[in-house]
Amino acid sequence: YILFYMLTRADQRALIAEHPLELIKVWHGGMSFHGGLIGVMLAVAFFARANKLDLLRVGDLVAPAVPIGLFFGRLANFINGELWG
């Protein structure tokens, strides 16, 4: 959220420069698909490396959970009023 939405706007960059703690206030928004995707990919890569497993095999095991995660993401969008219909 920070990289894609906050740092691309001049007014948001000024806010962060004046109040850097705004970056960790997750209750002000920030539910972003990009961050979730990157976080899951890093966690899967770390898990595979720490347990000396093939990354592609671990990815095959994680893949069936993707639709469930997308469902809950869209549900959260609806609850937040970001998605209609």
C-alpha positions in Angstrom: 0.0 0.0 0.0 2.8 2.4 0.9 4.8 1.8 -2.2 1.9 1.8 -4.7 -0.5 4.4 -3.2 1.2 6.6 -0.6 4.6 7.3 -2.1 3.2 8.1 -5.5 1.2 11.1 -4.3 3.0 14.3 -3.4 0.6 15.2 -0.5 1.1 11.7 1.0 4.9 12.0 0.7 4.7 15.3 2.6 2.6 13.7 5.3 5.1 10.9 5.7 8.0 13.3 5.8 6.3 15.3 8.6 4.9 12.3 10.5 6.8 9.1 9.7 4.7 7.0 12.2 1.9 7.3 9.7 3.5 4.4 7.9 2.7 1.9 10.6 -0.9 3.0 11.3 -2.6 0.1 9.5 -6.1 1.2 10.8 -5.9 4.1 8.4 -6.1 1.8 5.4 -3.6 -0.1 3.5 -5.3 -3.4 2.7 -3.5 -3.9 -0.6 -3.3 -7.0 -2.8 0.3 -6.1 -3.7 1.5 -6.3 -0.1 -0.3 -9.5 0.6 1.0 -11.2 -2.5 4.6 -10.1 -1.8 4.3 -11.1 1.8 3.0 -14.6 1.0 5.6 -15.1 -1.7 8.4 -14.1 0.8 7.0 -16.3 3.5 6.7 -19.3 1.2 10.3 -18.8 -0.1 11.6 -18.4 3.4 9.8 -21.6 4.6 11.0 -23.6 1.6 14.6 -22.4 2.1 14.6 -22.9 5.9 13.2 -26.5 5.5 15.4 -27.3 2.5 12.4 -27.9 0.3 11.9 -27.3 -3.5 10.3 -23.9 -3.9 8.1 -25.1 -6.8 6.7 -28.0 -4.8 5.9 -25.8 -1.9 4.2 -23.4 -4.3 2.1 -26.3 -5.7 1.0 -27.0 -2.1 0.1 -23.4 -1.4 -1.7 -22.8 -4.8 -5.1 -24.3 -3.8 -5.3 -21.7 -0.9 -5.2 -18.8 -3.4 -8.9 -18.8 -4.2 -9.8 -18.8 -0.5 -7.5 -15.9 0.1 -8.9 -14.0 -2.8 -12.5 -14.7 -1.5 -11.7 -13.2 1.9 -10.0 -10.2 0.2 -13.1 -9.4 -1.9 -15.3 -10.0 1.2 -13.2 -7.4 3.0 -13.5 -5.0 0.1 -17.3 -5.4 0.3 -17.3 -4.8 4.0 -15.2 -1.7 3.7 -17.6 -0.3 1.1 -15.0 -0.5 -1.7 -16.9 -3.0 -3.8 -20.5 -2.8 -4.8 -22.6 -5.6 -6.1 
